[in-house]
Amino acid sequence: LEEKLFGQHLATEVILKALTGFRNNKNSKKPLTLSLHGWAGTGKNFISQIVAENLYPKGLKSNFVHLFVSTLHFPHEQKIKVYQDQLQKWIRGNVSACGSSVFIFDEMDKLHPGIIDAIKPFLDYYEQVDGISYRRAIFIFLSNAGGDLITKTALDFWRAGRKREEIQLKDLEPVLSVGVFNNKHSGLWHSGLIDKNLIDYFIPFLPLEYKHVKMCVRAEMRA
């Protein structure tokens, strides 16, 4: 993360802490659920790719890492019920094959509200659901929703002459969860996942500055 991801001190710190804590805890009470927020191009997909590669050598190509893209897999509003059933079946099938499966939901802000609540039972504090334990699985949501709130906070710090590295999770996490819950275009609008505190971390991705873009270009050329 330090070599490849730039300008995102909060995401690097929180994701590392969350993942190592979760993997080292043999008695986790629920699956790890992360919700990544920020404008397009700030590194959300990139970080989920890095996470996938560090958990499974084949990364996103691994049979144990599953990527859902809202506009591709759940495009039609009138099919919400069908999607909910499909989603439950997919997740149940994959977790019974591998308890440590990783599920990444991209474009959460374009997901029709209600679809994601179908997976609520899997994210809750149950020992088993229909004989399957979901406690070792990892769920990652990626969303542009809340990007405006994050940018506003970054701008406030900049205007006050404070370094962006001084921004802490506590400056953003509360506004983010409330903002996403109340945002009709977030996919988590009035969702039971937020209501029941089933999302472990809301992780903000700050807007990049010119120097970070240059670092990205250099890293890409080196690679």
N, C-alpha and C positions, 0 to 999 in steps of 0.2 A: 504493500500500500504506500509506504513512504517513497519507494522508487518510482511508482507509476501514477499515483493520484496526487494532484496538486491543488492547493487552495481550499482543501476540505478537511481542516483539522478536526472538526467535530465528528464527521462521518468516520474518519480513520480511527479515531479514539474509541468511539462508541461501538462500532462494528467489531473491532478487535476484542474489546472487553466482553461484548455480548456473546460472540462466538466461542472464545476460549472458555469463558465461564460455563456456557451451555455444554460444550463438548466434555469438559472435565467433571461435570456434575452427573454422576451415574444415576441419580434419583430425581431427575427433573420432573416436575409435577404437570407440565404442559409442553407442547411444542414451542420452539422459539419463533416468535412472530415479529418481523421488522417492517416498518413502513417508511420508505425513503421518499423524501419530498424535495422539490426544487425545479427550477426552470430546465427546459431541454438543454442538453449539452453541458451539464454540470458534472456528470460522471456517475449517474445512478445505474445505468445499464453496465457501464464499465466496471463498477465496483461489484455488481452481482456476478459478473463474469470472473473476476479475480477470486471472489469467494468460492464459486463453483469449482474453479481450477485447483484451489487449495484443499477442497474437501474431496474431490474426485479428479484423478489425473486427466480424464477426458473432458473435464469441464462441462460446458453446455451440451457436448455431444454424448455425455454419459447417460446410461439408461436410468440413472437414479436422480437426474436433474431434469425438471420438467418446466418448460417455459410456456406460459399462456399469454397471448396478446389480445387485449379486449376487442379491437376492431377486426381481428382475424377470426378468433374463436367464438366470440359472442356478439355478432354484429346486429342481430335483429331484436328490436325491443319486444315484439309480440311473442318471442320464443323464450322469455325469461324462465318459465317453468321447466322447459326442456333442458335449458342450459344448467339449471340448478341440479337436475337429476343427473345429467352427464358428468358434471363437476364432481358430485359426490361419488359416482361410480369410478371415475378416473383416479381420484385421490385414494379411495378405499383399496382399489386394485393395486396401485403402486406402493402404498404403504404396507400392504400385506406381503408384497414381494420384497420390499426393503424398508425396514423401519426408519432408517436415516435418510429417507428421500428428501430432496429439496424442491420446493415449488416456488416459481417466480411468476408473479402476475404483473405484466407490463401494461402501461397506459390505463392505470386504474381510474384516471380522471375521465376516461371515455367509456367506462363500464356502466351499464345500466344499473341504477340503484336497486338493491335487493338481491342481485345475483350472488354477491360475495357472502351474504348471510347464510347461504346454503352450507358453507363449510364451518359455520360457528361450532357445531358439536365437536368437530375434530380439533379445534383450537382451545377448547375448554379444559378444565381441570379434571377430566375423567381418567380413571385408570385404563379403561377400555371402552370402545364403542363397538357393539356387535362382535366382541371377541378380538378386536384389533386395538393395539396400543399405538397412539399417535405421538407419544411423549418424546420421541427422538427425532421427529421430523422438523424441518425448518421451512417457514413460509416467509417470502419476501415480496412486499408490494411496492411497486414503483409508480410514482404519480407526480404530475406537474402541479396538482392542487396544493395550495399553500405557498407556491413560489412567490406570490406577491407579498405575503406576510414576511417571508424570509428576507426578501430584497429590501423591504422597508426597514427591517431591523439592521441589516448590514449598512444601509444608507444612514440611518440614525447614528450608528457608531462612527461612521466616516465623518459625518458632519460635526460630531462632538470631538473630533480629533483623536479618536481611540482606534487602536489596531483591531483588525478583524479577528486576530487570534485571541482577543479578549472576550469574544462572544462565547458564551457558555450554553450548554444544553438547556439550562433552566431559564435562559432568556427567550428561548424559542419553543420548547416542547409544549408548554401549556397552551400558548396561542395557536400552535399548529393543530393540536388534537381538536380543540374547539372549532377552529376555522374549517377544518376538513369535515368534521361532523355536520356543520351547518351549511356546507357548500354543496349545492344541488348537483354540481358537475364533478364530484370527487370520487364517485363509486363507493365511497364509505358514508354517503349522506344518510344521516340518522341510522347508522349501522349498529347492530347489536355487538359487533366486534369492539367498537369504541365504548359503547354504553356499558359493556360488562368488563371493560379494562382487559381485553384479551390480546391487545397489541402491546408487546413488551417495550418497544422503543419507537418513537417518532423521530426520524433522523433527518435533520435539515441539511440540504446542499446549498451552499452560498453561491451567489453569482460570481463568475470568475473575473479576475482583473487581467489587464493586458500582460503583466509579467507571468501569470499562470498559463495563459494561452501560449506564450513563448516556450515555457517549460514543457508543455504538452507536445509542441512541435518537435522540440529537441529529442524528447523521449521516443517519439514516433520514428524519427530519423535513425536514432540509435538502434531501435528494434528492427 
